[in-house]
Amino acid sequence: MKQWKLISLFLIEAIIMLYAVPKANEDEISMQDRLLFDLSLALLISLAILIRENRGERKSIAKLLLVCVATYLQIVYSSAFYEWGGGICLILPILQIIFGYTIFKLSHNVVSLFVGCSNLLFSTIWANQMFGILWFHNRSSDLETMAVASLYAGVGALLVVVISSIMIMKFNPKDLKSYETDR
């Protein structure tokens, strides 16, 4: 039952994040400021939750926080290669699966898994919207670009919600403890 509550909370979080992240017609300068503020806030909240839930396990906190920061490489990727067109957004699902698997393997409890998946979701939405913002301001300033960027962000968020739901349902701390004793 707790797993279904977490999945419901994650779905609500996805809807809020899709609404909170600015759309493609936002001013490019204010977007960069907002990006830095939002990402810093998300990472600070993640760090606080990880420290609270994983007391005494500094190495696990450091590893999981490193993976949470690494998920934001999607934004760097989509910002650097936006000129190549919408095809770069097809690589993002591969990155999301890789990051999701890494988060799943490094999580020690459901809360750590949830924090990692939340960072993955946030970075996915930002990566797709950042692609749309850069494309809108530098290539094509039409409503179709905004719609496509929002569609990419929605599909990316849906993919991450599905991956995260599967990970939350499959997560079993008993398997983790038996794996740690085998080492």
Secondary structure, 3 states (H helix, E strand, C coil): CHHHHHHHHHHHHHHHHHHHCCCCCCCHHHHHHHHHHHHHHHHHHHHHHHHHHCCCCHHHHHHHHHHHHHHCHHHHHHHHCHHHCHHHHHCHHHHHHHHHHHHHHHCCCHHHHHHHHHHHHHHHHHHHHHHHHHHHHHCCCCHHHHHHHHHHHHHHHHHHHHHHHHHHHHCCHHHHHHHHHHC
